[in-house]
Amino acid sequence: MKDRTTLEQQLQRILPGARLERVLLPDVPELKLWLMNRDYPQGELSAAEVQQVMDHPLYWVFCWASGQVLARYLLDNPGSVRGRRVLDFGCGSGVVAIAAALAGAADVVACDLDPLALAATRLNAEENGVALSLADDFDTVTGHLDLIIVADVLYDRENFPWLQRFVDRAEQVLIADSRVKNFDHPPYIQIGRRESCTIPDLEESPEFRDVRIYLAD
C-alpha cells in the first residue's frame, strides 16, 4: 500500500488528472498490473506539464507492447526460464520479470535505474504473488546469470552497445522490440513475432504494434 500511495502521488504530481488502476492484461490475462488509468488525461498539456513529463519519464505506468509479448512468450515457453537465474533489464512495470517468476525461474532480478519503476515492480510483484530481487544498477548485480530478458529498450540507439554487454554477461539473452525493423546484430536471431499494443493504449501506429523476439545464446 505504501508503494501504491507513493507512486500515485508521484504520478499526480506530473500528470494531475491521472491515477493508478489495477489492469488485467489482454494478451497476458494471468497477470494484473497497477498502471495509469485508461481514461488518462489526453488533452493538450501545459508547457510546465510537458517539461515534467520530459524530466520524469513515466515508463512504469504503461505495459508496453514488447513487454506484453515477451511476458506471453515466457509463460508459453516456461522451459526458457524454469529453474534459472534471470535478470530483467529496464524492468519498468515489472511485467516480464513477473512472468519469468510465474513461469518457474529460480531467481529473478528486476533492474531499473528509476526508483519509481522499482517501486512499481515491487507493487506489481506483490499483486501477482511472486518474489523478485530488485537492483538499480546492472553493474552491481553479482553472480552467474543464466538469462537476461529485455523488452522495449532499443527505442534509443544509444542503448545498442548494451546488446554486446548482455551477451558477455549471461548465457542467453531474450529481447522483444517493436522499434527496430532491420535488426542485424549477430549472434541475435529472430525467433518470434506477435502483434500487441501498449496498455493503456497510446494509439500507436501499426508498425509499433509489430513486436519481434530475438535470442542470443
C-alpha positions in Angstrom: 0.0 0.0 0.0 2.9 2.4 0.8 4.3 1.8 -2.7 1.0 2.4 -4.4 0.4 5.7 -2.4 3.9 6.9 -3.3 3.6 6.0 -6.9 0.1 7.6 -7.2 1.4 10.8 -5.6 4.3 11.0 -8.0 2.1 10.3 -11.0 -0.3 13.0 -10.0 2.5 15.5 -9.4 3.5 15.0 -13.1 0.0 14.5 -14.6 -2.6 15.9 -12.1 -5.6 14.2 -13.7 -4.0 10.7 -13.7 -4.4 7.8 -11.2 -3.3 4.2 -10.9 -5.8 1.4 -11.6 -5.5 -2.4 -11.5 -5.5 -3.7 -15.0 -5.9 -7.3 -16.4 -3.6 -7.5 -19.5 -5.4 -8.6 -22.6 -2.5 -10.6 -24.0 -1.4 -11.9 -20.6 -4.5 -12.4 -18.6 -2.6 -14.3 -16.0 -1.1 -11.0 -14.8 -2.6 -7.9 -13.2 -0.6 -4.7 -13.1 -1.1 -1.3 -11.5 -1.0 1.1 -14.5 -2.2 4.6 -15.4 -5.9 4.8 -15.9 -7.2 4.1 -19.4 -9.1 7.4 -19.5 -5.8 9.3 -18.6 -5.6 13.0 -19.4 -5.4 13.2 -23.2 -5.9 16.9 -23.7 -3.1 19.3 -24.5 -0.6 19.6 -21.7 0.7 22.9 -20.5 4.3 23.8 -21.1 5.0 23.0 -17.4 3.4 19.6 -17.6 5.3 18.7 -20.8 8.5 19.6 -19.0 7.6 17.5 -16.0 7.0 14.5 -18.3 10.3 15.1 -20.1 12.2 15.4 -16.8 10.4 12.3 -15.3 9.5 9.8 -17.9 6.6 7.6 -16.8 7.7 4.3 -18.4 6.4 2.3 -15.4 2.8 3.5 -15.7 2.5 1.6 -19.1 2.7 -2.0 -20.1 4.5 -1.6 -23.4 3.6 -3.9 -26.3 7.0 -5.5 -26.3 6.6 -6.3 -22.6 3.3 -8.0 -23.1 4.7 -10.1 -26.0 7.8 -11.2 -24.0 5.7 -12.0 -20.9 3.4 -14.1 -23.1 6.4 -15.9 -24.6 7.8 -16.8 -21.2 4.5 -18.1 -20.0 4.0 -20.1 -23.1 7.6 -21.4 -23.0 8.4 -22.0 -19.3 11.4 -24.1 -20.2 13.2 -21.0 -21.2 13.3 -19.8 -17.6 12.4 -22.7 -15.3 15.0 -23.2 -12.6 17.2 -20.5 -14.0 18.6 -17.2 -12.6 17.1 -14.4 -14.7 17.7 -10.6 -14.9 15.1 -8.3 -16.4 16.9 -5.2 -17.7 14.9 -2.0 -17.7 12.0 -3.7 -15.9 9.6 -0.7 -16.0 6.3 -2.0 -14.6 7.9 -5.4 -13.9 5.6 -7.3 -16.3 8.4 -9.5 -17.9 10.1 -10.2 -14.5 6.8 -11.2 -13.0 6.1 -13.5 -16.0 9.5 -15.1 -15.5 8.8 -15.8 -11.9 5.4 -17.2 -12.6 7.0 -19.5 -15.3 9.2 -21.0 -12.7 12.5 -19.1 -12.7 14.6 -19.9 -9.6 15.6 -16.2 -9.1 14.5 -13.1 -10.9 16.4 -9.8 -10.6 14.4 -6.8 -11.8 16.8 -4.0 -12.8 16.0 -0.4 -13.5 17.7 3.0 -12.9 14.3 4.6 -12.0 13.5 4.1 -8.3 9.8 4.6 -9.1 10.0 1.8 -11.7 11.4 -0.5 -8.9 8.6 0.6 -6.6 6.1 -0.2 -9.3 7.7 -3.6 -9.9 7.6 -4.4 -6.2 3.9 -3.4 -6.0 3.0 -5.4 -9.1 5.0 -8.4 -7.9 3.1 -8.4 -4.7 -0.2 -8.1 -6.7 0.7 -11.3 -8.5 2.1 -13.2 -5.6 5.7 -13.5 -6.7 9.0 -12.5 -5.1 11.7 -10.6 -7.0 15.1 -9.2 -6.2 15.5 -5.5 -7.2 18.6 -3.7 -8.5 19.1 -0.1 -9.5 22.5 -0.7 -11.3 23.2 -3.5 -13.7 26.9 -3.5 -12.8 26.3 -4.2 -9.2 24.5 -7.5 -9.8 26.9 -10.2 -8.9 26.9 -14.0 -9.5 26.0 -16.1 -12.5 23.1 -15.1 -14.8 21.5 -17.8 -17.0 19.3 -15.4 -18.9 18.8 -11.7 -19.5 15.4 -10.6 -20.6 14.9 -7.2 -22.2 11.7 -5.5 -23.6 11.5 -2.2 -25.5 14.8 -0.6 -24.7 16.1 -0.2 -28.3 13.9 3.0 -28.9 17.2 4.9 -28.2 20.1 3.9 -30.5 22.4 4.9 -27.7 21.3 1.7 -26.0 22.6 -0.6 -28.8 26.0 -1.2 -27.1 24.1 -3.0 -24.4 23.4 -5.8 -26.9 27.0 -7.0 -26.6 27.2 -6.4 -22.8 24.2 -8.6 -22.4 25.8 -11.4 -24.4 29.1 -11.0 -22.4 27.2 -11.2 -19.1 24.7 -14.1 -19.5 24.4 -17.5 -21.2 21.4 -16.4 -23.1 19.6 -13.1 -23.9 15.9 -12.7 -25.0 14.9 -9.3 -26.4 11.5 -8.1 -27.5 11.3 -4.9 -29.6 8.9 -3.1 -31.9 11.1 -0.1 -32.8 13.9 -1.6 -34.9 12.8 -3.2 -38.1 16.2 -4.0 -39.7 17.8 -5.8 -36.7 21.1 -7.2 -37.8 23.2 -7.8 -34.6 24.7 -11.3 -34.5 24.5 -13.5 -32.5 20.9 -12.4 -32.1 18.4 -14.2 -34.3 14.6 -13.7 -34.6 12.6 -16.5 -33.0 9.2 -15.0 -32.8 6.8 -12.3 -33.9 3.5 -11.1 -32.5 1.1 -8.1 -32.6 0.3 -6.4 -29.4 -0.4 -2.9 -28.0 0.6 -0.7 -25.1 -1.7 -0.6 -22.1 -3.2 1.9 -21.6 -3.5 2.2 -25.4 -1.4 5.1 -26.8 -3.0 4.6 -30.2 0.5 3.9 -31.7 0.9 3.3 -35.4 0.7 -0.3 -36.6 4.4 -0.6 -37.0 4.9 -0.2 -33.2 2.4 -3.0 -32.6 4.5 -5.4 -34.6 6.8 -7.0 -31.9 9.8 -9.3 -32.8 11.6 -11.6 -30.3 15.3 -12.2 -30.6 17.5 -14.8 -29.0 21.3 -14.8 -28.4 23.0 -17.9 -27.0 
